[in-house]
């Protein structure tokens, strides 16, 4: 630690700016030594300092990973879940700045699980924040990869009795799947069914459409077979088919131009 601090010192008769590269090496070695010696507070501090060095070197992936390691130590060894959640949230911020949403969501999920017993409200907030990362996402592969993040979030929210929030996450995932394309419409329909069931269990305001989940694109989605079921599903399929055809036409125009 002393060697790392020395590399960061500046002065008129020494270096003009900190030697972040050398300091990161010293802090990483110190963190490993402290971790082996079970000096957990010092190990976490060393990892945080190593992360700061990598941030100044624009090695943001390693900066985030060091924070996640500090979170792991705080959660599993030091038994400080609140501190662990803070470290994971800091790592998520770095991943988000780099556009690495999958790693950002994973870090927030780890933070949420860390405080499940101590502070379930904060855990719910972290999981919902992980799902919010995909609000403006349009790439099909990334939206499909987000399914696991939503699955973990909904499971956590149900376990901690945040039923209304669980329903909101299911609806958000359904909208994301429908943006992927027509082949995902069945999965989205299933999610909307579960969403309405969760809302009913939470005793939320009654829904204006009997036997239906909340409407999607203005089309009520039936929860159970009724005489209008084929009509409702037909309208939903037509909406999705139209969306897919418009997207295909746009792609064709792009290739021509």
Buried (B, 14 or more C-beta within 10 A) or exposed (E): BEEBEEBBEEEEEEEEEBBBEBBBBBBBBBBBBBBEEEBBEBBBBBBBBBBBBBBBBEBBBBBBBBBBBBBBBBBEBBEBBBBBBBBBBBBBBBBBEEEBBBBBBBBBBBBBBBBBEEBBEBBBBBBBBBBEBBEEBEEBEBBBBBBEBBEBBBEBBBEBEBBBBBBBBBBBBBBBBBBBBBEBBEBBBBBBBBBBBBBBBBEEEEBEBEBBBBBBEEBBBBBEEEEBBEEBBEBBEEBBEEBBEEEEEEEEEEEEE
